[in-house]
Amino acid sequence: MKTSPIMMLFYLGLGTVFGLVLSRSGAADYNYIQGMFLLEEFQLYGIIGTAVAVTAPGLYLLKRYGKTVTGAPIQFERKPGHRGNVFGGLLFGAGWSITGMCPGPILVNIGEGKLYAIAALAGTLVGAGAFGVLYPKLQGILRLPPLQVGTGEG
């Protein structure tokens, strides 16, 4: 399915608004992130809680009443739990805590002109590449499911 230029502009607009919200709320600010992890700042806990409170009912309604472009009901596939979830979560949390950024805010920080975010982006890309290379070895150790390659669009 090819994306039309109008939809691409729509997605670009949504991404811009999302980045602006992340920037203005402090969710991309190193000091707020560090304060959150040190339990000194609670603003981001409120932002995360609000996101969950708004998204959960929306996903419920989407799952119950939503339809795809072809009219088929929307189905959410449950992901299997495995040891990799724990190790991946710990690694993600450590990187988030050290850099003060997760993938979305990395791009927000680059957009704000913070050059140190380029190092975080490089680390993210190197880590993702290393994961792809090491996955076959990690699969046996962590009992990971087979790697699914593709866009996920069918």
C-alpha positions in Angstrom: 0.0 0.0 0.0 1.5 3.3 -1.1 1.2 6.4 1.2 -0.2 9.5 -0.5 1.6 12.8 -0.3 -1.3 14.2 1.7 -1.1 11.4 4.3 2.7 11.9 4.5 2.1 15.6 5.3 -0.5 14.6 7.9 2.0 12.1 9.5 4.8 14.8 9.4 2.4 17.2 11.1 1.4 14.7 13.8 5.1 14.0 14.4 5.9 17.7 14.7 3.1 18.2 17.2 4.2 15.2 19.2 7.8 16.5 19.2 6.6 19.9 20.3 4.6 18.4 23.1 7.6 16.3 24.2 9.8 19.4 24.1 7.4 21.8 26.0 6.4 19.2 28.6 9.9 18.5 29.7 9.8 14.9 28.5 12.9 15.5 26.4 14.8 17.5 29.0 17.8 15.7 30.5 17.3 17.3 34.0 13.7 16.3 34.2 14.5 12.7 33.2 17.4 12.5 35.7 15.1 14.0 38.4 12.5 11.4 37.6 15.0 8.5 38.0 16.3 10.0 41.2 12.7 10.4 42.5 13.2 14.2 42.8 11.0 15.3 40.0 7.5 13.9 39.6 6.2 15.8 36.5 7.1 13.1 34.1 5.3 10.5 36.1 2.2 12.6 35.7 2.8 12.8 31.9 3.3 9.1 31.6 0.2 8.4 33.8 -1.9 10.8 31.7 -0.7 9.1 28.5 -1.8 5.7 29.9 -5.1 7.1 31.2 -5.9 8.6 27.7 -4.5 5.7 25.6 -6.0 2.7 27.4 -9.7 3.6 26.8 -8.8 4.7 23.3 -7.2 1.3 22.5 -10.2 -0.5 24.1 -12.6 1.4 21.9 -10.4 0.9 18.8 -10.2 -2.8 19.5 -13.9 -3.1 20.1 -15.3 -0.9 17.3 -12.4 -0.1 15.0 -12.1 -1.3 11.5 -9.2 -1.4 9.0 -9.2 0.3 5.7 -10.7 -2.9 4.1 -13.5 -3.0 6.8 -12.0 -5.9 8.7 -12.0 -5.7 12.5 -8.8 -4.5 14.1 -7.0 -7.3 16.0 -4.1 -6.9 18.4 -1.7 -9.8 18.7 -0.4 -10.4 22.2 3.3 -10.7 22.3 4.7 -13.7 24.2 6.5 -13.0 27.4 10.1 -14.3 27.7 13.4 -13.6 29.4 14.3 -11.1 26.7 11.6 -8.8 27.9 13.3 -8.5 31.3 16.8 -8.0 29.9 15.6 -5.7 27.1 13.7 -3.6 29.6 16.7 -3.3 31.9 19.0 -2.4 29.0 16.4 0.2 27.7 16.0 1.7 31.2 19.7 1.9 31.8 20.2 3.7 28.5 17.3 6.0 29.1 18.6 6.8 32.6 22.2 7.4 31.4 21.4 9.5 28.4 18.2 11.1 29.6 16.6 10.1 26.3 14.6 7.3 24.7 14.2 7.1 20.9 11.5 9.8 20.5 13.2 12.4 22.6 16.5 11.8 20.9 15.1 13.3 17.7 13.4 16.1 19.7 16.8 16.9 21.3 18.5 16.9 17.9 15.8 19.2 16.7 16.4 21.5 19.6 20.1 21.7 18.6 21.5 19.7 21.5 24.6 18.1 19.9 25.1 15.5 22.6 21.9 13.8 21.3 23.7 12.8 18.2 25.9 10.5 20.4 22.7 9.0 21.9 21.3 8.4 18.4 24.6 6.8 17.3 24.5 4.6 20.4 20.9 3.6 19.6 21.7 2.7 16.1 24.8 0.7 17.1 22.8 -1.1 19.8 20.0 -2.0 17.4 22.6 -3.2 14.9 24.4 -5.3 17.5 21.1 -6.8 18.6 20.4 -7.8 15.1 23.8 -9.5 14.7 23.7 -11.1 18.2 20.0 -12.2 18.0 20.8 -15.8 16.9 23.2 -16.3 19.8 20.8 -14.6 22.3 17.9 -16.7 21.0 19.0 -19.9 22.7 20.3 -18.2 25.9 17.2 -16.2 26.6 14.7 -18.5 24.9 13.6 -15.8 22.4 11.0 -16.4 19.7 12.0 -16.6 16.1 12.9 -13.1 14.6 10.1 -11.8 12.3 11.5 -9.8 9.4 9.4 -7.4 7.5 7.3 -4.3 7.8 4.5 -6.0 9.7 2.0 -5.0 7.1 0.8 -8.5 6.3 
